[in-house]
Amino acid sequence: MSVLSKYVDRFAETCEQNGLTKHAFSYALITSAIVALTVKVTIPYVKSSPSKPFTSIQSSNGCMGSLTPSGTDGSEEDLKLAEAEKLLVAQQLKKKTDKHSIEPGLNNEFLKQLGMLVKIMIPKTLCYETGLLSVHTFCLISRTFLSIYVAALEGALVKFIVRKDVKQFAYVLLKWFGIAIPATFINSMIRFLESKLALSFRTRLVRHSYRLYFKNQNYYRVSNLDGRIENADHRLTEDISVFASSVAHLYSSLTKPCFDLMLIGLALMRSSRKMKANILTGPALSVSVILLTAHILRIVSPKFGLLVSEEANRYGYLRHIHSRIITNAEEIAFYGGHKVEMQQLRQAYNRLVNQMNNIFSQKLWFIMLEQFFMKYVWSGTGMIMVSLPILTGSDAGESSLSRDPVRNESSVSERTQYLTTARNLLGSAADAIERLMSSYKEIVALAGYTSRVAGMMDVFEETAQGVYSKATVAENNQKSGIIEFCNGKPIAKGRIIYTDDPDNMSITLKSVPVVTPNCDIVVPNLTLCIQPGVHLLITGPNGCGKSSLFRILSGLWPIYAGELHIPRPIEGVPCMFYIPQRPYMSIGSLCDQIIYPDTRDDMKRKDITENQLRNILKMVHLEHIAQRDSFDVVRDWKDILSGGEKQRMAVARLFYHKYVLHFLFILFIYCFILRYIRPRYALLDECTSAVSIDVESSIYEIAKSMGITLLTITHRPTLWKYHTHILEFDGLGSWRFRKMDDNEQQKKQFLE
């Protein structure tokens, strides 16, 4: 600023030499700034007039006129990316307008959401968080009293300097240095407690969010069945962290200025009374000026809540693109799709940069007006407040004081002390008011994060209850009467009925439609009964509903009509064990891969030893892994194991849970319980497509010998002989369930 002032002074001197006075130059500069601010404020309203619909779209996008960041090369490809970005943002704005969504800001919805989150962060009156808040509040009040005391000491220092009283000056200076120790400790304590509060709030929110996220398989439902949250990982990490820090900081930003204003106001009124002046004139003037400037700032303030929320959305989408490239790096490298992925990354980054530039440009003019009011208008008002008690104060002994030099000097020192103390107090009060005014922007920004965090938890609650919202293709399906909608959301009217009869462990579907998450009806009506020992082979073209049927049986997809009868899970263990084509390898040791989803404690409770784990690996021809690595070695098994080895490891998990039950079957006390909890059905979705035929045959023989009923999706004819029934989908919504004849079961022999 000092460098800029020098250049301005030089330019003003040059203008003065040419006949333009400094006063005229100052007026021209201020007038130009006011005109520029007026144009900045009024142009968006002019552009948003209905007579210019195309311009309205551009103005609503903020800085859509900027194509690419300055770091780009400005090539034709960048221009195309910028145009694609404009269309994408326009579509998102149109989608928001169609949904009549409430923009984040200071409204009743924000207060409702914030109140809900506060109840989570502070669950009861007496808890750890209330203790932190109490100590934090005490430190804030103490800091205000220390500020008033330091201001009084500085006034006394000036008083004794004017009096040339060295002894009293030294004494007060020692007190001033002594008070610095508790003052610095209090300042440090305030920051420490603010950080502890933010961490405690974040911990409460994270624990509550995790409970909701893993409730009723929400981690699957949110990303696959619901379309309202594109990147739950970003909201669970970044958004919660920023929200908790904002709340903790906002408490300090609001509480301390309020204490400062209240106590400093009382101190100033007491000082004015000592000067025998009116104690109401100054405060009335300051309150009037503050309210007027605050009203003006509120009118011209941009919608920072909406801007910050959109920035967070675009930042989360950019992280989502990065994580998707990392997850699918091998497939992208095989296809050579780096150009497409880079284009998508650049497009996402350009959208983020444009939004940030929009926020920067909005802040530029608002901060300029804000600083004008706070630095100059308020400072001038403070000068008037300080001078009023001196200029208007009554002094009965003024005539006698003028003839007494000693008392006259004392009066001057008293006025100097008052002026210094009042100036310091007014400086602290001005800082407090500035923090309060600046807190408005923080509150509006907090509204954006509150909307995202509270919205995430609302989605978690709704998906846990089976309420989903996703882009559907059900306009024609509504006429068929299969799916019913309420407020644009499909209603799952089907029922899942759990059977407790140990003599009836069958799986029955009665008029159940196979419907995808976007409400595309694949099979309008499916009715069949699978008894234990009925090994079912499921065939059909791609997209006919084979894997979708497994998702319905596992409870991942909702049932929109009909009834599904399945055995009741005992202690959370279902009667079906699903093995996908691409098995999941968890983080942990070799033992953790075999016993998943059990833990080591579960394994110890079931008295399973490493020798038994070796026998399981031997069943799937993976004993060489146990010989090479111990069961406790932690490796990145997703990359170490080949595709066939990972598929066999998934089958080993099935044998582990079945093997455990066979081992415990020796104990008579468990015999009745095992009838319920062992996995009776195996849902095999191309789970041995990368396994050799001889090993695959051995696996199926062992599975059948263990009493596991097989439900298999496969394109290998060599597996037909291990099944007794077949379910055929034609891909057009029709199906056929029948028993396989002997010729079909021996199909392998004909092929050989």
Secondary structure, 3 states (H helix, E strand, C coil): CHHHHHHHHHHHHHHHHCCCCHHHHHHHHHHHHHHHHHHHHHHHHHHCCCCCHHHHHHHHCCCCCCCCCCCCCCCHHHHHHHHHHHHHHHHHHHHHHHHCCCCCCCCHHHHHHHHHHHHHHCCCCCCHHHHHHHHHHHHHHHHHHHHHHHHHHHHHHHHHHHHCCHHHHHHHHHHHHHHHHHHHHHHHHHHHHHHHHHHHHHHHHHHHHHHHHCHHHHHHHHHHCCCCCCCHHHHHHHHHHHHHHHHHHHHHHHHHHHHHHHHHHHHHHHHHHHCCCCCCHHHHHHHHHHHHHHHHHHHHCCCHHHHHHHHHHHHHHHHHHHHHHHHCHHHHHHHCCHHHHHHHHHHHHHHHHHHHHHHHHHHHHHHHHHHHHHHHHHHHHHHHHHHHHHHHCCCCCHHHHHHCHHHHHHHHHHHHHHHHHHHHHHHHHHHHHHHHHHHHHHHHHHHHHHHHHHHHHHHHHHHHCCCCCCCCCCCCHHHHCCCEEECCEEECCCEEEEECCCCCCCEEEEEEEEECCCCCEEEEEEEEEECCCCCEEEECCCCCCHHHHHHHHCCCCCCCCCEEEEECCECCECCEEEECCCCCCCCEEHHHHHHCCCCHHHHHHCCCCHHHHHHHHHHCCCHHHHHHCCCCCEECHHHHCCHHHHHHHHHHHHHHHHHHHHHHCCCHHHHHHHHHHCCCEEEEECCCCCCCHHHHHHHHHHHHHCCCEEEEECCCHHHHHHCCEEEEECCCCCEEEEECCHHHHCHHHHHC
